Amino acid sequence: MRRHAFAAPGGPPEPAAAARVLVSACLLGSRVRFDGRAKTVADAVVDRWRAERRVVAHCPEVAGGLPVPRPPAEIEPGASAADVLAGAARILTPEGADVTAHFVAGARAALETARRQGVRTAVLKESSPSCGLLRVYDGTFSGHTAPGPGVTTRLLLDHGIAVFPETALAEADAHLRAQDG
């Protein structure tokens, strides 16, 4: 919740709340990835955000009800995150299990968390069918990627939240600081 700056009699104005950033939990060291591992980012920017109490950790897949570990999952070949959100495509495991509902529920949970925390910036794990920004795995389970965002990223972008991959922390930090009151 944002606090308004105002001058109290005999005192300085209250400081405005610092803008917050939604970060993929796996990037913060949580072992929530499909294989039970983390993809921890060791960076001074993230350390500073933590010290400033700006970080809101979130894993869409876990929030959507998927276990850890779990089979990998990818958006169907030739489909996009927008297709998944529109109900026109699925997210499948290599065995063909449909986990679309979990990914969509996780994306909606991420958006709700962002709204509740006043988040306007997110740093998410690249290539994930949830969190990728520039690329996601192509649905063939061959290790190849296709251009486009994941389901959570697409939903956040559609609602005006800026999303950055973990490789663009300086840019994310500049965006975040521009939001400070």
C-alpha positions as CSV (number, residue, x, y, z in Angstrom):
1,M,0.0,0.0,0.0
2,R,1.4,3.4,-1.0
3,R,1.6,6.0,1.8
4,H,1.0,9.6,0.8
5,A,3.6,12.2,1.7
6,F,2.2,15.0,3.8
7,A,3.7,17.5,6.3
8,A,2.7,16.8,9.9
9,P,2.8,19.8,12.2
10,G,6.3,20.3,13.4
11,G,7.8,17.4,11.4
12,P,9.1,16.5,7.9
13,P,6.8,14.9,5.3
14,E,6.3,11.1,5.5
15,P,8.5,9.3,3.0
16,A,6.7,7.7,0.1
17,A,6.8,3.9,-0.1
18,A,9.5,2.4,-2.3
19,A,8.2,0.8,-5.5
20,R,8.2,-3.0,-5.3
21,V,9.3,-5.6,-7.8
22,L,7.8,-9.1,-8.4
23,V,10.7,-11.6,-8.9
24,S,10.5,-15.3,-9.9
25,A,11.1,-17.2,-6.7
26,C,13.6,-19.5,-8.4
27,L,15.8,-16.5,-9.1
28,L,15.9,-15.7,-5.4
29,G,17.1,-19.2,-4.4
30,S,13.8,-21.0,-3.9
31,R,13.9,-24.6,-5.2
32,V,10.7,-24.4,-7.1
33,R,11.6,-25.2,-10.7
34,F,10.3,-28.3,-12.4
35,D,13.5,-30.2,-11.5
36,G,13.4,-29.1,-7.9
37,R,16.3,-26.7,-8.3
38,A,16.7,-22.9,-8.1
39,K,18.3,-20.6,-10.7
40,T,19.6,-18.2,-8.2
41,V,20.8,-14.8,-9.4
42,A,23.7,-13.5,-7.4
43,D,23.7,-9.7,-8.1
44,A,24.2,-6.5,-6.1
45,V,21.0,-5.1,-7.6
46,V,18.9,-8.0,-6.2
47,D,20.7,-7.8,-2.9
48,R,19.9,-4.1,-2.7
49,W,16.3,-4.7,-3.5
50,R,16.1,-7.2,-0.7
51,A,17.7,-4.8,1.8
52,E,15.3,-2.1,0.7
53,R,12.4,-4.6,1.2
54,R,11.2,-4.2,-2.4
55,V,11.1,-7.8,-3.4
56,V,7.9,-9.8,-3.8
57,A,8.8,-13.4,-4.6
58,H,6.4,-15.5,-6.6
59,C,6.4,-18.8,-8.5
60,P,3.4,-19.0,-10.9
61,E,3.7,-22.8,-11.3
62,V,3.6,-23.5,-7.6
63,A,0.9,-20.8,-7.0
64,G,-1.1,-22.6,-9.8
65,G,-0.9,-25.9,-7.8
66,L,1.9,-27.8,-9.5
67,P,4.2,-29.8,-7.3
68,V,8.0,-29.7,-7.0
69,P,9.5,-31.5,-8.7
70,R,7.2,-32.0,-11.6
71,P,7.6,-33.0,-15.3
72,P,8.7,-30.2,-17.6
73,A,6.0,-28.4,-19.6
74,E,5.9,-26.4,-22.7
75,I,3.4,-24.4,-24.8
76,E,2.2,-26.5,-27.8
77,P,4.3,-26.1,-30.9
78,G,3.3,-23.1,-33.0
79,A,1.1,-21.6,-30.2
80,S,1.6,-18.5,-28.1
81,A,0.9,-17.5,-24.5
82,A,-1.9,-15.3,-25.8
83,D,-3.4,-18.5,-27.4
84,V,-3.2,-20.3,-24.1
85,L,-4.8,-17.4,-22.2
86,A,-7.6,-17.3,-24.8
87,G,-8.2,-21.0,-24.4
88,A,-7.0,-21.8,-27.9
89,A,-3.8,-23.7,-26.9
90,R,-2.5,-25.9,-24.2
91,I,0.6,-26.4,-22.1
92,L,1.7,-30.0,-22.1
93,T,4.2,-32.3,-20.4
94,P,6.4,-34.6,-22.6
95,E,3.9,-37.4,-21.8
96,G,1.0,-35.3,-23.1
97,A,-0.6,-34.4,-19.7
98,D,-2.4,-31.1,-20.0
99,V,-1.3,-28.7,-17.3
100,T,-2.7,-25.6,-18.9
101,A,-5.1,-24.8,-16.0
102,H,-2.3,-24.8,-13.5
103,F,-0.3,-22.3,-15.6
104,V,-3.2,-20.0,-16.2
105,A,-4.1,-20.1,-12.5
106,G,-0.5,-19.3,-11.6
107,A,-0.5,-16.4,-14.0
108,R,-3.7,-15.0,-12.5
109,A,-2.2,-15.5,-9.0
110,A,0.9,-13.5,-10.1
111,L,-1.3,-10.7,-11.4
112,E,-3.3,-10.6,-8.2
113,T,-0.1,-10.6,-6.1
114,A,1.3,-7.8,-8.2
115,R,-1.9,-5.7,-7.9
116,R,-2.2,-6.4,-4.1
117,Q,1.5,-5.3,-3.6
118,G,1.3,-2.3,-5.9
119,V,3.9,-3.9,-8.2
120,R,4.6,-2.2,-11.6
121,T,7.9,-4.0,-12.4
122,A,8.7,-7.7,-12.6
123,V,11.9,-9.7,-13.2
124,L,11.1,-13.2,-14.4
125,K,13.0,-16.3,-15.5
126,E,13.7,-16.3,-19.2
127,S,12.6,-19.3,-21.4
128,S,10.0,-20.5,-18.9
129,P,6.5,-21.2,-20.3
130,S,5.2,-19.0,-17.5
131,C,7.9,-16.4,-17.1
132,G,9.9,-16.1,-20.3
133,L,9.8,-12.6,-21.9
134,L,11.8,-12.9,-25.1
135,R,11.8,-16.6,-25.7
136,V,10.0,-19.8,-24.4
137,Y,10.8,-23.4,-25.1
138,D,9.1,-24.3,-28.4
139,G,6.9,-27.2,-27.4
140,T,9.0,-30.0,-28.9
141,F,11.0,-30.8,-25.7
142,S,14.2,-30.6,-27.8
143,G,15.8,-27.7,-25.9
144,H,14.9,-25.3,-28.8
145,T,13.1,-22.0,-28.1
146,A,10.7,-19.8,-30.0
147,P,10.2,-16.0,-29.7
148,G,7.5,-14.7,-27.4
149,P,6.6,-14.5,-23.8
150,G,5.3,-17.1,-21.3
151,V,1.7,-17.1,-20.0
152,T,2.4,-15.1,-16.7
153,T,4.5,-12.6,-18.6
154,R,1.9,-12.1,-21.3
155,L,-0.8,-11.5,-18.6
156,L,1.4,-9.0,-16.6
157,L,2.3,-7.1,-19.8
158,D,-1.4,-7.0,-20.8
159,H,-2.1,-5.3,-17.5
160,G,0.6,-2.7,-17.7
161,I,3.3,-4.3,-15.6
162,A,6.8,-4.0,-17.1
163,V,8.6,-7.3,-17.3
164,F,12.4,-7.9,-17.5
165,P,14.4,-11.1,-17.8
166,E,17.0,-11.8,-15.2
167,T,19.7,-10.7,-17.7
168,A,18.4,-7.1,-17.6
169,L,18.6,-6.2,-13.9
170,A,20.1,-2.7,-14.5
171,E,17.2,-1.8,-16.8
172,A,14.7,-3.3,-14.3
173,D,16.3,-1.3,-11.5
174,A,16.1,2.0,-13.5
175,H,12.4,1.3,-14.2
176,L,11.7,0.5,-10.6
177,R,13.5,3.6,-9.3
178,A,11.6,5.8,-11.8
179,Q,8.4,4.7,-10.0
180,D,9.6,5.8,-6.5
181,G,7.5,8.6,-5.1
